[in-house]
Structures are given as structure tokens and as C-alpha cells.
Amino acid sequence: MFKKIAHCYLKIVETVCVFLLLLILACMCIQISCRLLTIGQNFTEELSRLSFSLLIFLGAPLALTEGADIAVDMVVNMLPQAAQRIISILVSVLTAVFSVFCIRSLITFTGSNQGVTAVSMTWIKMNWLYYAFMFSFGCMLVVSIIKAGAAILGKPQTMDINAEAKEKALQEEKEVDLGI
């Protein structure tokens, strides 16, 4: 049940991240075209910057879940399995604490930032962006708690939401290689 909910959520986040990436690409194409035609516009740069920020913050829990976050683990990998497990739990707890601090700071920030809009697109309230960041840190908090629990129980700490598609592609590749 929980795994199904997490899978559905992560698929939605992945779709939103792909949409944001395509929006950034569209903004870049519009900006290049406008420069070539010497048309003045300034919304594309701000929209692509806001989209990039959302992409990073909404994609962070997805990367953490899939184990695609950046980590320097050369020394950790040389340690015994028990020490690796303890360090993994510690990292997950520190990530959860960091997420709580960020959520608390964003609550304070959004309270003092009422009515502020984007510079070139006044219909975008900046608090909308900060609420998305708060949601992202909430998801990071949940993911880090789950990862700490999985490390304590000795279970896998990552979840590949595209595992079925990868398995199907691998099976199809084997069938093609065999000439079936």
C-alpha cells in the first residue's frame, strides 16, 4: 500500500520535473528567437529561473529516493558493513533535521513576504514558489525518515520507480539478441 502511494507520488514528481525542463527549453528557444528578431522581452529569463528552482527543489526528494543524490562515499565504502549502516542512519537523520530547519525558516519567510510578486510576471506570487519549496522539504523529511528506518531494519534504502520499465526493456533486448 505505502509502496504504491510512494510510486504514484514519485511518478507525478518525475512528470512535473520533465514538464519544468521542457518549459526551460521553451523559454530558451523564445529568448533566442526574440534576440535574433531584436524583440525586447524579459519574462523568459525569470520564468526559466523560477522553473529551474522548482525543478531542483521538487526533484531533490526524487533523487534522494532513487539514491541518485551526490555523495562522496569512497571512505565510507571501505568501512565495515555495520559502520556503513550507522553512517547511513546518521546521514538520514541529519537530512531530516536539515529539512525541519528549512521548513521552519520558510514558514517565517513566507509570513514576512506577503504580497511580493515576480518582477516581470506580476501574476506570480513569490510565496507560491516558497510553498513549493516547503512541500519539497516536507517530502525530503519523509524520505529521510523512511531511509533511516530502512537502514535500521537492514532493508534497501533506495526505490527505483522505473524498475519495471527497465526490466521490460532488458527482456526485449534479450529477445532481440536471441533472434526470437
C-alpha positions in Angstrom: 0.0 0.0 0.0 2.7 2.5 1.1 4.9 1.5 -1.8 2.1 2.0 -4.3 1.5 5.5 -2.9 5.2 6.4 -3.0 5.5 5.1 -6.5 2.5 7.2 -7.7 3.8 10.3 -6.0 7.3 9.8 -7.4 5.9 9.3 -10.9 3.9 12.6 -10.5 7.1 14.4 -9.4 9.1 12.9 -12.3 6.4 14.2 -14.7 6.4 17.6 -13.2 10.2 17.8 -13.4 10.1 16.8 -17.1 7.5 19.5 -17.7 9.6 22.1 -16.0 12.7 21.0 -18.0 10.6 21.4 -21.2 9.4 24.8 -20.0 13.0 25.9 -19.5 13.8 24.7 -23.0 10.8 26.6 -24.5 11.9 29.8 -22.7 15.4 29.4 -24.1 14.1 29.0 -27.6 11.8 32.0 -27.2 14.6 34.1 -25.8 16.9 33.1 -28.7 14.3 33.9 -31.3 13.5 37.3 -29.7 17.2 38.2 -29.7 17.5 37.3 -33.4 14.5 39.4 -34.2 15.6 42.2 -31.8 12.3 41.9 -29.8 12.6 43.1 -26.3 11.2 40.7 -23.6 12.2 39.9 -20.1 9.8 37.3 -18.9 11.6 34.2 -20.3 14.7 34.7 -18.2 12.7 35.0 -15.0 10.4 32.1 -15.9 13.2 29.8 -16.7 15.0 30.8 -13.4 11.8 30.1 -11.4 11.3 26.8 -13.3 14.9 25.8 -12.6 14.4 26.5 -8.9 11.3 24.4 -8.8 13.0 21.6 -10.8 15.8 21.4 -8.3 13.7 21.6 -5.1 10.9 19.2 -6.4 13.4 16.8 -7.8 15.5 16.6 -4.7 13.2 14.1 -2.9 13.0 12.0 -6.1 16.8 11.9 -6.3 17.1 11.0 -2.6 14.5 8.2 -3.0 16.3 6.7 -6.0 19.7 7.0 -4.5 20.8 9.5 -7.2 21.9 12.2 -4.7 25.5 13.3 -4.8 27.6 11.7 -2.1 31.3 11.3 -1.6 31.5 7.8 -0.2 34.9 6.5 -1.0 35.9 6.3 2.6 32.5 5.0 3.8 32.6 2.2 1.2 35.9 1.0 2.7 34.4 0.7 6.2 32.8 -2.5 7.6 29.1 -3.0 6.8 28.0 -2.1 10.4 29.8 1.2 10.2 28.3 1.9 6.8 24.9 1.3 8.2 25.5 3.6 11.2 26.7 6.4 8.9 23.7 5.9 6.6 21.4 6.3 9.6 23.3 9.4 10.7 23.1 11.0 7.2 19.4 10.3 7.0 18.8 11.8 10.5 20.9 14.9 9.6 18.9 15.3 6.3 15.7 15.1 8.3 17.0 17.7 10.8 18.1 20.0 7.9 14.6 19.6 6.3 12.9 20.6 9.6 15.1 23.7 9.9 14.4 24.7 6.2 10.6 24.2 6.7 10.7 26.4 9.9 12.7 29.1 8.1 10.3 29.0 5.1 7.3 29.4 7.4 8.9 32.5 8.9 9.9 33.8 5.4 6.5 33.3 3.8 4.9 35.2 6.7 7.1 38.3 6.1 6.9 38.0 2.3 3.1 38.6 1.8 2.2 40.3 -1.5 5.6 40.1 -3.2 5.4 39.2 -6.9 7.8 38.2 -9.6 9.4 41.2 -11.2 8.4 40.7 -14.9 5.3 38.5 -14.2 3.3 40.2 -11.6 0.7 37.4 -11.6 3.2 35.0 -10.0 3.3 35.4 -6.2 6.7 34.5 -4.8 5.1 32.8 -1.8 3.8 30.2 -4.3 7.4 29.3 -5.0 8.2 29.2 -1.3 5.2 27.0 -0.6 6.5 24.5 -3.2 9.9 24.6 -1.5 8.3 23.9 1.8 6.4 21.0 0.3 9.7 19.7 -1.2 11.4 19.9 2.2 8.4 18.1 3.8 8.9 15.3 1.2 12.6 15.2 1.9 11.8 14.9 5.6 9.5 11.9 5.0 12.0 10.3 2.6 14.9 10.7 5.0 12.9 9.2 7.9 11.9 6.2 5.7 15.6 5.8 4.6 16.7 5.9 8.3 14.1 3.3 9.2 15.2 1.1 6.2 18.8 1.4 7.3 17.9 0.5 10.9 15.9 -2.6 9.6 18.7 -3.5 7.2 16.4 -3.1 4.1 17.3 -1.5 0.8 17.2 2.3 1.1 16.5 3.2 -2.5 13.5 2.7 -4.6 13.7 2.7 -8.4 10.4 3.9 -9.8 11.4 2.8 -13.3 12.5 -0.7 -12.4 9.6 -2.4 -14.2 10.2 -0.4 -17.4 14.0 -1.2 -17.2 13.2 -4.9 -16.7 10.9 -4.9 -19.7 13.5 -3.2 -21.9 16.1 -5.6 -20.8 13.8 -8.6 -21.6 13.1 -7.1 -25.0 16.8 -6.6 -25.6 17.5 -10.3 -24.7 14.7 -11.4 -27.1 16.2 -9.3 -29.9 19.7 -10.7 -29.2 18.4 -14.2 -29.4 16.5 -13.6 -32.6 13.2 -14.6 -31.1 
